[in-house]
Each structure stands twice: as C-alpha cells, then as structure tokens.
C-alpha cells in the first residue's frame, strides 16, 4: 500500500509531496532552533520547556496533516465549543449537535 502524501509548497516555490512523517520532520527541523533557548543558568527548567515545546510542535504538525488529509474543517463559537464540523462537503456537526 502506498503511503498517503499531500502537496505542499517547498522552500523555493516548487510543490513537494510529503508523507505525514515527512511533514512532521520538516516542522521538527524548524523546531530544532528552539534548543538555542536552553540555558546553563537554569538547565533543568529550560531543557524541559524546550522539549515540551518540541513535543507540542510534533503533535500539532501531525494533527495539521491529518486535518488536510481527511479534508476536515471545524468552526467554533465564541465560547470555544464546536459550532460546525465538515468532512469534505458533508456536515457532521451543525449548531453544536451531531447531524444524523
């Protein structure tokens, strides 16, 4: 079975195909710069904070890939609750309630 890929704009304006792992790797390369925030003056705290940020970026990149792959769009109301959710053209939540 062929691995699922999505098309993204590359660094030089050309389209590139990335798998989920490739997409996450690309974001983690950018997140690598966060290690420059580690500081010997409080190494335990700064290392922990940077590792937490990198883990959150990895999770967010994977979530972002899945949303695009599954063509999911979620809209929230002012209270932060899901107002509507679409998978492709199909609405599965409307006005906060599941559509049957």
C-alpha positions in Angstrom: 0.0 0.0 0.0 1.4 3.4 -1.0 1.9 5.9 1.8 -0.5 8.8 1.7 1.1 12.1 0.8 -0.1 15.7 0.4 1.3 18.5 -1.7 3.0 21.5 0.0 4.9 24.5 -1.3 8.6 23.9 -0.9 11.2 26.5 0.2 12.0 27.5 -3.4 8.3 27.8 -4.6 8.1 24.3 -6.1 5.4 21.9 -5.0 6.7 18.9 -3.0 4.9 15.7 -1.9 5.2 14.9 1.8 4.0 12.0 3.9 2.9 12.6 7.4 6.3 11.6 8.7 8.0 13.9 6.2 5.7 16.8 7.1 6.4 16.3 10.8 10.2 16.0 10.1 10.1 19.3 8.2 8.5 21.1 11.2 10.8 19.4 13.7 13.8 20.7 11.7 12.4 24.2 12.2 11.8 23.4 15.9 15.4 22.4 16.3 16.3 26.1 16.7 14.4 26.1 20.0 17.4 24.3 21.5 19.2 27.6 21.4 16.8 28.7 24.3 18.4 26.0 26.6 20.5 27.9 29.1 23.1 26.6 31.5 21.9 29.2 34.1 18.8 27.1 34.6 19.4 24.0 32.5 16.8 21.7 34.0 13.9 24.2 33.5 15.0 25.4 30.1 15.6 21.9 28.7 12.2 20.7 30.0 10.4 23.7 28.4 12.2 23.3 25.1 11.4 19.5 25.0 7.8 20.3 25.9 7.5 22.8 23.0 9.1 20.4 20.6 6.7 17.6 21.6 3.8 20.1 21.1 5.0 21.1 17.7 5.4 17.5 16.6 1.8 16.7 17.8 0.4 19.9 16.1 2.2 19.1 12.8 0.7 15.6 12.8 -2.8 17.0 13.6 -2.4 19.6 10.8 -1.5 16.9 8.3 -4.5 14.7 9.3 -6.9 17.6 9.0 -5.8 18.3 5.5 -5.6 14.6 4.5 -9.2 14.0 5.7 -10.5 17.4 4.5 -11.8 18.3 7.9 -12.9 21.9 8.7 -14.0 22.8 12.2 -15.7 26.1 13.2 -16.0 27.2 16.8 -18.4 29.6 18.5 -17.3 32.4 20.8 -17.3 30.1 23.8 -14.8 27.8 22.2 -17.3 25.0 21.5 -17.6 23.3 18.2 -20.3 25.1 16.1 -19.9 23.0 13.0 -17.7 20.4 11.5 -17.3 19.3 7.9 -15.5 16.2 6.5 -15.2 17.1 2.8 -18.6 18.5 1.8 -20.5 16.5 4.4 -21.5 18.4 7.5 -21.3 16.1 10.6 -21.9 18.7 13.3 -24.3 21.6 13.0 -25.1 24.1 15.7 -23.2 22.0 18.2 -25.2 18.8 17.5 -24.3 15.8 15.5 -26.0 15.6 12.2 -27.7 12.2 11.5 
